[in-house]
């Protein structure tokens, strides 16, 4: 059985970037700005609110319930598009 990607550590890195560490050792800084469309993500455009993220359910989550699937974050962290 394949291991499901789980975010185990996240550190704010300025603007809309968060450095992510996954349960299999993959680490990279991911720019979240591409995902800040739609009503649930609107509050995250405010830098102070964006920085209020926490880990829940193996991914990055915000107080209003916004999150990005851990599989999506994992694929971005593994790609050359991560910053």
C-alpha positions as CSV (number, residue, x, y, z in Angstrom):
1,X,0.0,0.0,0.0
2,X,1.3,3.4,-0.9
3,X,1.9,6.0,1.8
4,X,-0.5,8.9,1.6
5,X,1.3,12.2,1.7
6,X,0.8,14.0,5.0
7,X,2.2,17.5,5.9
8,X,4.1,17.1,9.2
9,X,5.6,20.5,9.5
10,X,4.9,23.9,7.9
11,X,6.8,27.2,8.2
12,X,5.8,30.6,6.9
13,X,8.3,31.9,4.3
14,X,6.9,35.3,3.3
15,X,4.2,36.5,1.0
16,X,2.0,33.4,0.3
17,X,4.8,30.9,0.6
18,X,4.9,28.1,3.1
19,X,7.8,25.6,3.5
20,X,6.3,22.1,3.8
21,X,7.8,18.9,5.2
22,X,6.0,15.6,4.4
23,X,5.9,12.3,6.2
24,X,8.2,10.7,3.5
25,X,11.0,13.3,3.8
26,X,10.0,15.5,0.9
27,X,10.4,19.2,1.7
28,X,10.0,22.3,-0.3
29,X,8.6,25.8,-0.2
30,X,5.3,26.1,-2.0
31,X,3.6,29.3,-3.2
32,X,-0.1,29.2,-2.3
33,X,-1.1,32.3,-4.3
34,X,-2.4,30.3,-7.2
35,X,-5.1,28.8,-4.9
36,X,-6.4,32.0,-3.4
37,X,-9.5,32.2,-5.7
38,X,-13.1,31.7,-4.5
39,X,-15.1,32.8,-1.4
40,X,-13.4,30.4,1.1
41,X,-9.9,31.6,0.1
42,X,-10.7,35.3,0.0
43,X,-9.7,36.0,3.6
44,X,-6.3,34.4,3.0
45,X,-5.4,37.2,0.7
46,X,-4.9,39.4,3.8
47,X,-1.3,38.6,4.9
48,X,-2.1,38.5,8.6
49,X,-4.8,36.0,8.1
50,X,-2.8,33.8,5.7
51,X,-0.2,33.4,8.4
52,X,-2.7,32.0,10.8
53,X,-2.5,28.5,9.2
54,X,-2.2,25.3,11.2
55,X,-1.9,21.6,10.5
56,X,-5.0,19.5,10.6
57,X,-5.9,16.3,8.8
58,X,-2.4,16.1,7.3
59,X,-2.6,19.4,5.5
60,X,-2.4,23.2,5.9
61,X,-5.7,24.6,7.1
62,X,-7.0,28.1,8.1
63,X,-9.5,29.1,10.8
64,X,-12.3,29.6,8.3
65,X,-11.9,25.9,7.1
66,X,-10.0,26.7,3.9
67,X,-7.4,24.1,3.0
68,X,-5.5,22.5,0.1
69,X,-5.5,18.8,-0.4
70,X,-2.2,17.2,0.9
71,X,-1.9,15.3,-2.4
72,X,-2.0,18.6,-4.3
73,X,0.6,20.2,-2.0
74,X,2.8,17.1,-2.3
75,X,2.8,17.1,-6.1
76,X,3.7,20.8,-6.1
77,X,6.4,20.4,-3.5
78,X,8.0,17.6,-5.7
79,X,7.7,19.7,-8.9
80,X,10.2,22.3,-10.2
81,X,7.5,24.9,-9.8
82,X,7.9,25.0,-6.1
83,X,9.8,28.1,-4.9
